[in-house]
Amino acid sequence: MKSIIFDVDTGIDDALAMAYALHSPELEILGFTTCFGNVAVEDATRNTLAVLEKLDRHIPVFSGAGQTLNRGEKKKYPKHVHGEDGLGNTLDFEWAPTLQASQGHAVDFIIEQVKSRPDEITIIAVGPLTNIALAIKKDPEIMSLVKEVIIMGGAVKVPGNVNPYAEANIISDPDAADLVLSSGVPVTLVGLDVTMQTCLPKSKLDEWSATGKESAQFLAEMTNYYMKAYDSSHPGLGGCALHDPLAVGVAIDSDFVSTESMNIKVVTEGEETGRTIGQPDSESRIRVCTDVDAARFVKHFLERVIRS
């Protein structure tokens, strides 16, 4: 069983990834840490607690970075993709989860856990890398103690999804991404190179709703909103890519993907800010996912995501 810290900016695909991870016995989730990204950090924390409540799970949630490493607050959130609430407008704005976030900051939780369990903890990071960068800056010793960081982010051999160069998580805090990817921490980069090869078909949402489970209906409703955004950006796809869930899939079974060892440079200035440039290097501790067995992964995801 892998010991996991799951760093999220909880929007819709984060919620799907959470459900997948929580229903996977291979993973021991020590805690969720939240960051701005799809939504403001306060909303990411609320959404994380909401998903846990809907899935009837009780795992610590630690609120983290509310702004970028060096560039202040993020100015715009992708509400057209994730909704006003970040979960496809499934939450009543007067509703608050009964679960409460844990005391303490996400960065301190990461440091404490990694130092108390050297070489045991895998961090799955599916938002901007600000919390991870802050942890490395605050206590550089953790770089040699963390087992692996699995990052959903980047677009090495394919175009970005925010502009022709950059993927959303990386461009949200390019300085943090550059710090983490140049730190020497062992990384598996699960980027658009592979996540855009995956697809959750729209037909599956009716199957989820038909189960009658409240949690399944919750996931189906929010994912339907997400798919409507895909209908605009990727007409004819008939579903949505499983970006964040694939990072979880790689944590469960690394054979879902093929990788190449590369050094990664993140562009931090100019028109191409956020671009991830890969240079093959057999000695690098960064493994970039370059291909995925999409059919096997999607089948596995569907077998897990709405388990009771």
Secondary structure, 3 states (H helix, E strand, C coil): CEEEEEEECCCHHHHHHHHHHHCCCCEEEEEEEECCCCCCHHHHHHHHHHHHHHCCCCCCEEECCCCCCCCCCCCCCCHHHHCCCCCCCCCCCCCCCCCCCCCCCHHHHHHHHHHHCCCCEEEEECCCCHHHHHHHHHCHHHHHCCCEEEEECCCCCCCCCCCCCECHHHHHCHHHHHHHHCCCCCEEEECHHHHCCCCEECHHHHHHHHCCCHHHHHHHHHHHHHHHHHHHHCCCCCEECCHHHHHHHHHHCHHHEEEEEEEEEECCCCCCCCEEEEEECCCCCEEEEEEECHHHHHHHHHHHCCCC
